[in-house]
Amino acid sequence: MTISQSFSPQTLSQSLPAHDAEALTGGGNTAHILLNGQVYTLRITRAGKLILTK
């Protein structure tokens, strides 16, 4: 089963922040994200998917 949904700026909620993953990674494919003193790694795969790991 495949679930696919496309979002445009018009369909995103006005009350939630939206961030460009490529901007978060500085044009690369990984970024570190801090939450409550924990470091998470956000990675963009070659297939264009996002992986968030602790």
N, CA, C and O atoms as a GROMACS GRO file, in nm:
protein
  216
    1MET      N    1   0.084  -0.116   0.000
    1MET     CA    2   0.000   0.000   0.000
    1MET      C    3   0.090   0.124   0.000
    1MET      O    4   0.188   0.131   0.074
    2THR      N    5   0.055   0.220  -0.083
    2THR     CA    6   0.130   0.345  -0.090
    2THR      C    7   0.036   0.460  -0.059
    2THR      O    8  -0.072   0.471  -0.115
    3ILE      N    9   0.080   0.546   0.033
    3ILE     CA   10   0.004   0.666   0.066
    3ILE      C   11   0.086   0.785   0.022
    3ILE      O   12   0.202   0.798   0.058
    4SER      N   13   0.025   0.869  -0.057
    4SER     CA   14   0.096   0.986  -0.108
    4SER      C   15   0.005   1.107  -0.098
    4SER      O   16  -0.113   1.100  -0.132
    5GLN      N   17   0.062   1.216  -0.052
    5GLN     CA   18  -0.015   1.338  -0.041
    5GLN      C   19   0.077   1.453  -0.073
    5GLN      O   20   0.191   1.457  -0.027
    6SER      N   21   0.028   1.547  -0.151
    6SER     CA   22   0.108   1.662  -0.190
    6SER      C   23   0.057   1.784  -0.114
    6SER      O   24  -0.063   1.805  -0.101
    7PHE      N   25   0.150   1.864  -0.065
    7PHE     CA   26   0.114   1.984   0.007
    7PHE      C   27   0.165   2.106  -0.066
    7PHE      O   28   0.275   2.106  -0.121
    8SER      N   29   0.086   2.208  -0.068
    8SER     CA   30   0.128   2.336  -0.123
    8SER      C   31   0.118   2.438  -0.010
    8SER      O   32   0.053   2.412   0.091
    9PRO      N   33   0.183   2.554  -0.026
    9PRO     CA   34   0.173   2.655   0.080
    9PRO      C   35   0.029   2.691   0.114
    9PRO      O   36   0.000   2.730   0.227
   10GLN      N   37  -0.062   2.678   0.018
   10GLN     CA   38  -0.202   2.713   0.043
   10GLN      C   39  -0.272   2.608   0.130
   10GLN      O   40  -0.368   2.641   0.199
   11THR      N   41  -0.223   2.480   0.126
   11THR     CA   42  -0.292   2.376   0.202
   11THR      C   43  -0.235   2.359   0.342
   11THR      O   44  -0.298   2.293   0.425
   12LEU      N   45  -0.119   2.417   0.372
   12LEU     CA   46  -0.062   2.405   0.505
   12LEU      C   47  -0.138   2.494   0.602
   12LEU      O   48  -0.183   2.602   0.567
   13SER      N   49  -0.152   2.446   0.724
   13SER     CA   50  -0.223   2.520   0.826
   13SER      C   51  -0.153   2.652   0.856
   13SER      O   52  -0.030   2.656   0.866
   14GLN      N   53  -0.227   2.757   0.870
   14GLN     CA   54  -0.173   2.888   0.902
   14GLN      C   55  -0.116   2.891   1.044
   14GLN      O   56  -0.030   2.974   1.074
   15SER      N   57  -0.164   2.802   1.132
   15SER     CA   58  -0.123   2.807   1.272
   15SER      C   59   0.000   2.723   1.302
   15SER      O   60   0.055   2.733   1.412
   16LEU      N   61   0.047   2.640   1.209
   16LEU     CA   62   0.163   2.556   1.232
   16LEU      C   63   0.283   2.607   1.152
   16LEU      O   64   0.268   2.645   1.036
   17PRO      N   65   0.401   2.608   1.213
   17PRO     CA   66   0.519   2.651   1.137
   17PRO      C   67   0.557   2.546   1.032
   17PRO      O   68   0.541   2.426   1.055
   18ALA      N   69   0.605   2.591   0.919
   18ALA     CA   70   0.652   2.501   0.812
   18ALA      C   71   0.798   2.534   0.784
   18ALA      O   72   0.834   2.652   0.773
   19HIS      N   73   0.881   2.432   0.772
   19HIS     CA   74   1.023   2.451   0.748
   19HIS      C   75   1.067   2.368   0.628
   19HIS      O   76   1.025   2.254   0.613
   20ASP      N   77   1.149   2.426   0.544
   20ASP     CA   78   1.203   2.356   0.429
   20ASP      C   79   1.318   2.267   0.476
   20ASP      O   80   1.414   2.316   0.535
   21ALA      N   81   1.309   2.136   0.452
   21ALA     CA   82   1.411   2.042   0.500
   21ALA      C   83   1.547   2.073   0.440
   21ALA      O   84   1.649   2.059   0.509
   22GLU      N   85   1.552   2.114   0.314
   22GLU     CA   86   1.681   2.146   0.252
   22GLU      C   87   1.743   2.270   0.315
   22GLU      O   88   1.865   2.282   0.323
   23ALA      N   89   1.659   2.363   0.360
   23ALA     CA   90   1.711   2.481   0.430
   23ALA      C   91   1.764   2.441   0.568
   23ALA      O   92   1.865   2.494   0.613
   24LEU      N   93   1.695   2.348   0.635
   24LEU     CA   94   1.741   2.301   0.766
   24LEU      C   95   1.877   2.231   0.756
   24LEU      O   96   1.958   2.240   0.848
   25THR      N   97   1.901   2.163   0.646
   25THR     CA   98   2.027   2.091   0.629
   25THR      C   99   2.134   2.176   0.562
   25THR      O  100   2.243   2.127   0.535
   26GLY      N  101   2.104   2.302   0.535
   26GLY     CA  102   2.202   2.391   0.475
   26GLY      C  103   2.243   2.348   0.335
   26GLY      O  104   2.357   2.372   0.294
   27GLY      N  105   2.153   2.285   0.263
   27GLY     CA  106   2.184   2.239   0.129
   27GLY      C  107   2.247   2.102   0.126
   27GLY      O  108   2.270   2.045   0.019
   28GLY      N  109   2.277   2.046   0.244
   28GLY     CA  110   2.334   1.911   0.251
   28GLY      C  111   2.225   1.810   0.269
   28GLY      O  112   2.112   1.829   0.224
   29ASN      N  113   2.259   1.699   0.337
   29ASN     CA  114   2.155   1.598   0.358
   29ASN      C  115   2.132   1.563   0.505
   29ASN      O  116   2.050   1.476   0.535
   30THR      N  117   2.204   1.629   0.598
   30THR     CA  118   2.182   1.602   0.740
   30THR      C  119   2.181   1.730   0.822
   30THR      O  120   2.244   1.830   0.787
   31ALA      N  121   2.108   1.725   0.932
   31ALA     CA  122   2.104   1.837   1.027
   31ALA      C  123   2.082   1.779   1.166
   31ALA      O  124   2.020   1.673   1.180
   32HIS      N  125   2.131   1.846   1.267
   32HIS     CA  126   2.105   1.809   1.405
   32HIS      C  127   1.993   1.897   1.458
   32HIS      O  128   1.990   2.017   1.432
   33ILE      N  129   1.902   1.835   1.532
   33ILE     CA  130   1.789   1.906   1.591
   33ILE      C  131   1.793   1.879   1.741
   33ILE      O  132   1.803   1.764   1.783
   34LEU      N  133   1.784   1.984   1.820
   34LEU     CA  134   1.786   1.971   1.965
   34LEU      C  135   1.644   1.982   2.021
   34LEU      O  136   1.567   2.068   1.980
   35LEU      N  137   1.612   1.892   2.115
   35LEU     CA  138   1.484   1.896   2.184
   35LEU      C  139   1.504   1.846   2.326
   35LEU      O  140   1.544   1.732   2.347
   36ASN      N  141   1.476   1.933   2.423
   36ASN     CA  142   1.488   1.897   2.564
   36ASN      C  143   1.623   1.836   2.598
   36ASN      O  144   1.631   1.739   2.672
   37GLY      N  145   1.729   1.894   2.544
   37GLY     CA  146   1.864   1.847   2.573
   37GLY      C  147   1.907   1.723   2.497
   37GLY      O  148   2.019   1.676   2.514
   38GLN      N  149   1.819   1.670   2.413
   38GLN     CA  150   1.851   1.553   2.332
   38GLN      C  151   1.883   1.596   2.189
   38GLN      O  152   1.822   1.690   2.137
   39VAL      N  153   1.979   1.529   2.126
   39VAL     CA  154   2.016   1.561   1.989
   39VAL      C  155   1.958   1.456   1.896
   39VAL      O  156   1.977   1.336   1.916
   40TYR      N  157   1.886   1.502   1.795
   40TYR     CA  158   1.828   1.415   1.693
   40TYR      C  159   1.895   1.448   1.560
   40TYR      O  160   1.939   1.562   1.539
   41THR      N  161   1.904   1.350   1.471
   41THR     CA  162   1.961   1.372   1.339
   41THR      C  163   1.851   1.360   1.234
   41THR      O  164   1.780   1.259   1.228
   42LEU      N  165   1.838   1.463   1.153
   42LEU     CA  166   1.744   1.463   1.042
   42LEU      C  167   1.825   1.436   0.916
   42LEU      O  168   1.924   1.504   0.890
   43ARG      N  169   1.783   1.338   0.838
   43ARG     CA  170   1.856   1.304   0.717
   43ARG      C  171   1.760   1.298   0.598
   43ARG      O  172   1.650   1.245   0.608
   44ILE      N  173   1.805   1.353   0.486
   44ILE     CA  174   1.730   1.343   0.360
   44ILE      C  175   1.795   1.230   0.281
   44ILE      O  176   1.914   1.235   0.253
   45THR      N  177   1.717   1.129   0.246
   45THR     CA  178   1.771   1.015   0.172
   45THR      C  179   1.784   1.049   0.024
   45THR      O  180   1.734   1.151  -0.023
   46ARG      N  181   1.854   0.961  -0.049
   46ARG     CA  182   1.866   0.980  -0.194
   46ARG      C  183   1.731   0.974  -0.263
   46ARG      O  184   1.713   1.032  -0.371
   47ALA      N  185   1.637   0.905  -0.202
   47ALA     CA  186   1.502   0.895  -0.258
   47ALA      C  187   1.415   1.015  -0.223
   47ALA      O  188   1.299   1.023  -0.264
   48GLY      N  189   1.472   1.112  -0.146
   48GLY     CA  190   1.397   1.231  -0.110
   48GLY      C  191   1.307   1.214   0.010
   48GLY      O  192   1.216   1.295   0.032
   49LYS      N  193   1.329   1.110   0.089
   49LYS     CA  194   1.251   1.088   0.212
   49LYS      C  195   1.326   1.144   0.331
   49LYS      O  196   1.448   1.165   0.325
   50LEU      N  197   1.254   1.168   0.440
   50LEU     CA  198   1.315   1.218   0.563
   50LEU      C  199   1.323   1.107   0.667
   50LEU      O  200   1.229   1.029   0.683
   51ILE      N  201   1.437   1.102   0.736
   51ILE     CA  202   1.455   1.010   0.847
   51ILE      C  203   1.501   1.091   0.967
   51ILE      O  204   1.598   1.166   0.959
   52LEU      N  205   1.431   1.074   1.079
   52LEU     CA  206   1.468   1.141   1.203
   52LEU      C  207   1.508   1.034   1.303
   52LEU      O  208   1.428   0.946   1.336
   53THR      N  209   1.634   1.041   1.352
   53THR     CA  210   1.682   0.941   1.448
   53THR      C  211   1.735   1.009   1.571
   53THR      O  212   1.772   1.126   1.568
   54LYS      N  213   1.740   0.935   1.680
   54LYS     CA  214   1.791   0.986   1.806
   54LYS      C  215   1.936   0.946   1.819
   54LYS      O  216   2.000   0.978   1.919
   0.00000   0.00000   0.00000
